[in-house]
Amino acid sequence: MRKTAALAATIAVLGLTAHPADAAPFWNKSVKCTQTDPDGRTVPTRVGNHELGWNHFSGKHNIKKCGIVNAAIAGKVDKKNGARLEYWGVAVNGGRQVKIIVIAQYAQKTADARYDAGRGQKIGVITAYCKGVNKCPNWINE
């Protein structure tokens, strides 16, 4: 009993707190861009972090313009699974073209509940990428 009290006192003095393993990671909820789809859903693209949002796909998948994401969202939902929406688009430059996939979560929380956009808000774009490649070609950002 005495050791437990001493340990608790040491933790309190050091300012240490226990964090659950599944605590929500930090992410920037600021909105970088938005687009309304044909069904009236306004889908935000949030700054996010390395796992979701602009900071995820602009580096990992080389999509650096809101217009690319917004063009896909401006079309119909091509695949829907609950709050998970998938939009397909095509980027064209001269004779080149590539299929763009945008995945959004149209709910307050992600499917795994790790991220929460806040009351009345939507998570928005989780990721965007070019089908069949890890990184989109540089020309899509011209």
C-alpha positions as CSV (number, residue, x, y, z in Angstrom):
1,M,0.0,0.0,0.0
2,R,2.8,2.3,0.9
3,K,4.7,1.6,-2.4
4,T,1.5,2.3,-4.4
5,A,1.0,5.7,-2.7
6,A,4.7,6.6,-3.2
7,L,4.4,5.7,-6.9
8,A,1.2,7.8,-7.3
9,A,2.9,10.7,-5.5
10,T,5.9,10.5,-7.8
11,I,3.7,10.4,-10.9
12,A,1.8,13.4,-9.7
13,V,5.0,15.3,-9.0
14,L,6.4,14.5,-12.4
15,G,3.2,15.5,-14.1
16,L,2.9,12.1,-15.9
17,T,-0.5,10.9,-16.9
18,A,-1.6,7.6,-18.3
19,H,-2.8,7.7,-21.9
20,P,-4.9,4.9,-23.4
21,A,-3.3,3.1,-26.3
22,D,-6.2,4.0,-28.5
23,A,-6.2,7.8,-27.7
24,A,-7.0,10.0,-30.7
25,P,-3.9,11.1,-32.6
26,F,-3.4,14.8,-33.2
27,W,-4.9,16.1,-36.5
28,N,-5.5,19.6,-37.8
29,K,-9.3,20.0,-38.3
30,S,-8.9,23.2,-40.4
31,V,-10.6,23.0,-43.7
32,K,-8.3,23.4,-46.8
33,C,-11.1,23.2,-49.4
34,T,-14.8,22.1,-49.7
35,Q,-17.0,20.8,-52.5
36,T,-20.7,20.0,-52.7
37,D,-21.6,16.8,-54.5
38,P,-24.7,16.4,-56.7
39,D,-26.7,15.1,-53.7
40,G,-26.1,18.3,-51.7
41,R,-23.4,16.9,-49.3
42,T,-20.7,19.5,-48.6
43,V,-17.5,17.5,-48.2
44,P,-14.6,19.2,-46.5
45,T,-10.9,18.5,-47.2
46,R,-9.2,19.0,-43.8
47,V,-5.5,19.7,-43.3
48,G,-5.4,16.4,-41.3
49,N,-2.2,14.6,-40.5
50,H,0.0,11.8,-42.0
51,E,-3.0,9.4,-41.8
52,L,-5.8,11.4,-43.3
53,G,-6.7,14.6,-45.1
54,W,-4.6,17.0,-47.1
55,N,-1.3,16.3,-45.2
56,H,-1.7,12.6,-46.0
57,F,-2.5,12.6,-49.7
58,S,-0.6,15.7,-50.8
59,G,2.7,14.2,-49.9
60,K,2.2,10.4,-50.2
61,H,0.0,10.5,-53.3
62,N,1.3,13.8,-54.9
63,I,-2.1,15.6,-55.2
64,K,-1.4,19.2,-54.5
65,K,-4.4,21.1,-55.9
66,C,-7.9,21.3,-54.4
67,G,-9.3,21.3,-57.9
68,I,-8.3,17.7,-58.4
69,V,-10.1,16.5,-55.3
70,N,-13.1,18.9,-55.9
71,A,-13.6,17.8,-59.5
72,A,-14.1,14.1,-58.4
73,I,-16.4,15.1,-55.5
74,A,-18.5,17.3,-57.9
75,G,-19.5,14.1,-59.6
76,K,-21.8,11.4,-58.3
77,V,-20.9,9.0,-55.5
78,D,-19.5,6.0,-57.3
79,K,-19.3,3.7,-54.3
80,K,-21.0,4.0,-50.9
81,N,-20.7,1.9,-47.7
82,G,-22.5,3.6,-44.8
83,A,-20.8,6.9,-44.3
84,R,-17.8,6.0,-46.5
85,L,-18.1,7.6,-49.9
86,E,-15.9,7.0,-52.9
87,Y,-15.8,9.4,-55.8
88,W,-14.1,8.7,-59.1
89,G,-12.7,11.3,-61.5
90,V,-10.3,11.6,-64.3
91,A,-7.4,14.1,-64.6
92,V,-6.6,15.0,-68.2
93,N,-3.6,16.9,-69.6
94,G,-3.1,16.8,-73.3
95,G,-3.1,13.2,-74.3
96,R,-2.4,12.0,-70.8
97,Q,-5.1,10.9,-68.3
98,V,-5.2,9.2,-65.0
99,K,-8.2,8.0,-62.8
100,I,-8.5,9.8,-59.5
101,I,-10.1,8.1,-56.5
102,V,-11.3,10.3,-53.5
103,I,-12.5,8.6,-50.3
104,A,-14.5,10.6,-47.8
105,Q,-16.1,9.9,-44.5
106,Y,-19.4,11.8,-44.4
107,A,-19.8,11.5,-40.6
108,Q,-18.6,13.1,-37.4
109,K,-16.2,10.2,-36.7
110,T,-14.0,7.9,-38.7
111,A,-15.2,4.3,-39.0
112,D,-12.7,3.3,-36.3
113,A,-13.7,6.2,-34.1
114,R,-10.1,7.4,-33.7
115,Y,-10.9,10.8,-35.2
116,D,-13.8,13.1,-34.4
117,A,-14.5,16.3,-36.4
118,G,-16.7,17.8,-33.7
119,R,-20.4,18.1,-33.2
120,G,-22.3,18.8,-36.4
121,Q,-19.1,18.5,-38.5
122,K,-18.0,15.9,-41.0
123,I,-14.6,14.2,-41.2
124,G,-14.5,14.7,-45.0
125,V,-11.8,13.5,-47.3
126,I,-9.7,10.7,-45.9
127,T,-7.5,10.2,-49.0
128,A,-7.2,10.8,-52.7
129,Y,-4.9,9.0,-55.1
130,C,-4.3,8.0,-58.7
131,K,-5.5,4.5,-59.5
132,G,-2.8,2.0,-60.2
133,V,0.2,4.1,-58.9
134,N,1.5,5.1,-55.5
135,K,2.2,8.7,-56.6
136,C,0.2,10.6,-59.1
137,P,2.2,12.1,-62.0
138,N,3.5,15.6,-61.5
139,W,1.5,16.9,-64.5
140,I,-1.8,16.6,-62.6
141,N,-0.6,19.6,-60.4
142,E,0.1,21.9,-63.4
